[in-house]
Amino acid sequence: MGKSAPIAVLLVALGCGSGAANALGPQLEIPASAGEQCVEPTPVIRREHMRFLLHQRERTVHEGVRGARHSLVGCVSCHVNRDASGTAIPIDARGQFCEACHAFVGVRMDCFGCHATTPD
């Protein structure tokens, strides 16, 4: 396991992620834009999402592969919430899908310094 392994185990133990029934972790609702299921089973994506993103980053940077199964764009498109007017709320805004678990466990997200926080 890599550097993110202890954090991934903590996220799983605390129940972070959509539909979490653990009162200790953030309770995240599944956005209306989400499909019927994630690209991986929930326990797998909770535990391995960082590994998937890092692997996809390598494939994109070194091989030019974009829009693959574990792309950050896909995550943002599916997990973004919208306000009453239908405008996408940035996924890293306080209380939103990515930010809620990362804030809860004290992990800094640096993806969105460069990447879009809302779908195109």
ChimeraX commands (.cxc) that place a marker at each C-alpha (Angstrom):
marker #1 position 0.00,0.00,0.00 radius 0.5
marker #1 position 1.15,3.54,-0.77 radius 0.5
marker #1 position 1.26,6.70,1.30 radius 0.5
marker #1 position -2.51,7.15,1.06 radius 0.5
marker #1 position -3.26,3.69,2.50 radius 0.5
marker #1 position -3.68,4.79,6.15 radius 0.5
marker #1 position -5.97,7.59,5.05 radius 0.5
marker #1 position -7.99,5.27,2.81 radius 0.5
marker #1 position -8.43,2.82,5.68 radius 0.5
marker #1 position -9.54,5.67,7.92 radius 0.5
marker #1 position -12.05,6.89,5.32 radius 0.5
marker #1 position -13.54,3.40,5.05 radius 0.5
marker #1 position -13.61,2.94,8.83 radius 0.5
marker #1 position -15.36,6.27,9.32 radius 0.5
marker #1 position -17.89,5.54,6.60 radius 0.5
marker #1 position -17.10,8.52,4.39 radius 0.5
marker #1 position -18.84,8.46,1.05 radius 0.5
marker #1 position -22.33,8.58,-0.33 radius 0.5
marker #1 position -24.96,6.80,1.66 radius 0.5
marker #1 position -22.71,6.42,4.69 radius 0.5
marker #1 position -24.70,5.29,7.69 radius 0.5
marker #1 position -21.97,6.12,10.20 radius 0.5
marker #1 position -22.84,9.04,12.49 radius 0.5
marker #1 position -19.13,9.82,12.94 radius 0.5
marker #1 position -18.47,10.67,9.31 radius 0.5
marker #1 position -20.14,13.18,7.03 radius 0.5
marker #1 position -23.51,12.15,5.66 radius 0.5
marker #1 position -23.32,12.75,1.93 radius 0.5
marker #1 position -26.31,12.58,-0.34 radius 0.5
marker #1 position -26.03,11.20,-3.83 radius 0.5
marker #1 position -26.49,14.06,-6.32 radius 0.5
marker #1 position -29.41,13.84,-8.75 radius 0.5
marker #1 position -26.86,13.85,-11.59 radius 0.5
marker #1 position -25.30,10.60,-10.41 radius 0.5
marker #1 position -25.79,7.48,-12.46 radius 0.5
marker #1 position -27.21,4.26,-11.13 radius 0.5
marker #1 position -23.85,3.11,-9.78 radius 0.5
marker #1 position -20.26,4.26,-9.46 radius 0.5
marker #1 position -17.50,2.98,-11.73 radius 0.5
marker #1 position -16.49,0.69,-8.86 radius 0.5
marker #1 position -18.42,-0.79,-5.91 radius 0.5
marker #1 position -18.72,1.72,-3.06 radius 0.5
marker #1 position -16.30,-0.05,-0.64 radius 0.5
marker #1 position -13.69,-0.28,-3.39 radius 0.5
marker #1 position -14.00,3.36,-4.47 radius 0.5
marker #1 position -13.86,4.54,-0.85 radius 0.5
marker #1 position -10.68,2.57,-0.25 radius 0.5
marker #1 position -8.94,2.99,-3.61 radius 0.5
marker #1 position -10.08,6.28,-5.17 radius 0.5
marker #1 position -6.71,7.96,-4.74 radius 0.5
marker #1 position -4.86,5.04,-6.32 radius 0.5
marker #1 position -7.28,5.11,-9.26 radius 0.5
marker #1 position -6.81,8.86,-9.73 radius 0.5
marker #1 position -3.02,8.63,-9.52 radius 0.5
marker #1 position -2.95,5.77,-12.03 radius 0.5
marker #1 position -5.23,7.69,-14.40 radius 0.5
marker #1 position -3.04,10.78,-14.01 radius 0.5
marker #1 position -0.02,8.77,-15.11 radius 0.5
marker #1 position -1.89,7.36,-18.11 radius 0.5
marker #1 position -3.09,10.83,-19.11 radius 0.5
marker #1 position 0.26,12.59,-18.71 radius 0.5
marker #1 position 2.47,9.88,-20.21 radius 0.5
marker #1 position 0.16,8.21,-22.73 radius 0.5
marker #1 position -2.41,10.91,-23.54 radius 0.5
marker #1 position -5.31,8.72,-22.38 radius 0.5
marker #1 position -8.26,10.94,-21.46 radius 0.5
marker #1 position -11.86,10.23,-20.48 radius 0.5
marker #1 position -11.09,6.80,-19.10 radius 0.5
marker #1 position -13.02,4.93,-16.44 radius 0.5
marker #1 position -11.29,6.60,-13.45 radius 0.5
marker #1 position -11.00,10.15,-14.75 radius 0.5
marker #1 position -11.37,13.08,-12.36 radius 0.5
marker #1 position -13.72,14.70,-14.88 radius 0.5
marker #1 position -16.03,11.70,-14.55 radius 0.5
marker #1 position -15.99,11.93,-10.75 radius 0.5
marker #1 position -16.82,15.63,-10.80 radius 0.5
marker #1 position -19.57,15.20,-13.41 radius 0.5
marker #1 position -21.32,12.53,-11.37 radius 0.5
marker #1 position -20.81,13.80,-7.82 radius 0.5
marker #1 position -21.45,17.53,-8.22 radius 0.5
marker #1 position -24.55,18.98,-6.54 radius 0.5
marker #1 position -26.56,21.87,-7.96 radius 0.5
marker #1 position -28.21,24.80,-6.24 radius 0.5
marker #1 position -31.89,25.75,-6.62 radius 0.5
marker #1 position -31.18,27.54,-9.91 radius 0.5
marker #1 position -29.42,24.48,-11.36 radius 0.5
marker #1 position -25.91,25.94,-11.14 radius 0.5
marker #1 position -23.23,23.40,-10.23 radius 0.5
marker #1 position -21.78,23.85,-6.74 radius 0.5
marker #1 position -17.99,23.33,-6.75 radius 0.5
marker #1 position -17.27,19.78,-5.59 radius 0.5
marker #1 position -14.62,21.07,-3.19 radius 0.5
marker #1 position -16.87,23.75,-1.62 radius 0.5
marker #1 position -17.53,23.39,2.10 radius 0.5
marker #1 position -19.82,20.42,2.76 radius 0.5
marker #1 position -19.72,19.10,-0.79 radius 0.5
marker #1 position -18.91,15.55,-1.88 radius 0.5
marker #1 position -15.10,15.57,-1.96 radius 0.5
marker #1 position -14.51,18.30,0.59 radius 0.5
marker #1 position -16.68,16.81,3.34 radius 0.5
marker #1 position -14.69,13.59,3.84 radius 0.5
marker #1 position -11.32,15.19,3.21 radius 0.5
marker #1 position -12.03,17.91,5.79 radius 0.5
marker #1 position -13.32,15.35,8.28 radius 0.5
marker #1 position -10.10,13.33,8.17 radius 0.5
marker #1 position -7.82,16.36,7.76 radius 0.5
marker #1 position -6.55,15.53,4.28 radius 0.5
marker #1 position -5.72,18.41,1.94 radius 0.5
marker #1 position -7.08,18.11,-1.59 radius 0.5
marker #1 position -4.75,19.60,-4.16 radius 0.5
marker #1 position -6.50,18.27,-7.28 radius 0.5
marker #1 position -8.62,21.35,-7.72 radius 0.5
marker #1 position -5.80,23.85,-7.77 radius 0.5
marker #1 position -5.55,22.89,-11.44 radius 0.5
marker #1 position -8.67,20.86,-12.23 radius 0.5
marker #1 position -12.23,22.13,-12.66 radius 0.5
marker #1 position -14.52,21.79,-9.64 radius 0.5
marker #1 position -17.70,21.77,-11.75 radius 0.5
marker #1 position -18.64,19.98,-14.98 radius 0.5
marker #1 position -18.13,21.83,-18.26 radius 0.5
marker link #1:1,2 radius 0.2
marker link #1:2,3 radius 0.2
marker link #1:3,4 radius 0.2
marker link #1:4,5 radius 0.2
marker link #1:5,6 radius 0.2
marker link #1:6,7 radius 0.2
marker link #1:7,8 radius 0.2
marker link #1:8,9 radius 0.2
marker link #1:9,10 radius 0.2
marker link #1:10,11 radius 0.2
marker link #1:11,12 radius 0.2
marker link #1:12,13 radius 0.2
marker link #1:13,14 radius 0.2
marker link #1:14,15 radius 0.2
marker link #1:15,16 radius 0.2
marker link #1:16,17 radius 0.2
marker link #1:17,18 radius 0.2
marker link #1:18,19 radius 0.2
marker link #1:19,20 radius 0.2
marker link #1:20,21 radius 0.2
marker link #1:21,22 radius 0.2
marker link #1:22,23 radius 0.2
marker link #1:23,24 radius 0.2
marker link #1:24,25 radius 0.2
marker link #1:25,26 radius 0.2
marker link #1:26,27 radius 0.2
marker link #1:27,28 radius 0.2
marker link #1:28,29 radius 0.2
marker link #1:29,30 radius 0.2
marker link #1:30,31 radius 0.2
marker link #1:31,32 radius 0.2
marker link #1:32,33 radius 0.2
marker link #1:33,34 radius 0.2
marker link #1:34,35 radius 0.2
marker link #1:35,36 radius 0.2
marker link #1:36,37 radius 0.2
marker link #1:37,38 radius 0.2
marker link #1:38,39 radius 0.2
marker link #1:39,40 radius 0.2
marker link #1:40,41 radius 0.2
marker link #1:41,42 radius 0.2
marker link #1:42,43 radius 0.2
marker link #1:43,44 radius 0.2
marker link #1:44,45 radius 0.2
marker link #1:45,46 radius 0.2
marker link #1:46,47 radius 0.2
marker link #1:47,48 radius 0.2
marker link #1:48,49 radius 0.2
marker link #1:49,50 radius 0.2
marker link #1:50,51 radius 0.2
marker link #1:51,52 radius 0.2
marker link #1:52,53 radius 0.2
marker link #1:53,54 radius 0.2
marker link #1:54,55 radius 0.2
marker link #1:55,56 radius 0.2
marker link #1:56,57 radius 0.2
marker link #1:57,58 radius 0.2
marker link #1:58,59 radius 0.2
marker link #1:59,60 radius 0.2
marker link #1:60,61 radius 0.2
marker link #1:61,62 radius 0.2
marker link #1:62,63 radius 0.2
marker link #1:63,64 radius 0.2
marker link #1:64,65 radius 0.2
marker link #1:65,66 radius 0.2
marker link #1:66,67 radius 0.2
marker link #1:67,68 radius 0.2
marker link #1:68,69 radius 0.2
marker link #1:69,70 radius 0.2
marker link #1:70,71 radius 0.2
marker link #1:71,72 radius 0.2
marker link #1:72,73 radius 0.2
marker link #1:73,74 radius 0.2
marker link #1:74,75 radius 0.2
marker link #1:75,76 radius 0.2
marker link #1:76,77 radius 0.2
marker link #1:77,78 radius 0.2
marker link #1:78,79 radius 0.2
marker link #1:79,80 radius 0.2
marker link #1:80,81 radius 0.2
marker link #1:81,82 radius 0.2
marker link #1:82,83 radius 0.2
marker link #1:83,84 radius 0.2
marker link #1:84,85 radius 0.2
marker link #1:85,86 radius 0.2
marker link #1:86,87 radius 0.2
marker link #1:87,88 radius 0.2
marker link #1:88,89 radius 0.2
marker link #1:89,90 radius 0.2
marker link #1:90,91 radius 0.2
marker link #1:91,92 radius 0.2
marker link #1:92,93 radius 0.2
marker link #1:93,94 radius 0.2
marker link #1:94,95 radius 0.2
marker link #1:95,96 radius 0.2
marker link #1:96,97 radius 0.2
marker link #1:97,98 radius 0.2
marker link #1:98,99 radius 0.2
marker link #1:99,100 radius 0.2
marker link #1:100,101 radius 0.2
marker link #1:101,102 radius 0.2
marker link #1:102,103 radius 0.2
marker link #1:103,104 radius 0.2
marker link #1:104,105 radius 0.2
marker link #1:105,106 radius 0.2
marker link #1:106,107 radius 0.2
marker link #1:107,108 radius 0.2
marker link #1:108,109 radius 0.2
marker link #1:109,110 radius 0.2
marker link #1:110,111 radius 0.2
marker link #1:111,112 radius 0.2
marker link #1:112,113 radius 0.2
marker link #1:113,114 radius 0.2
marker link #1:114,115 radius 0.2
marker link #1:115,116 radius 0.2
marker link #1:116,117 radius 0.2
marker link #1:117,118 radius 0.2
marker link #1:118,119 radius 0.2
marker link #1:119,120 radius 0.2
view
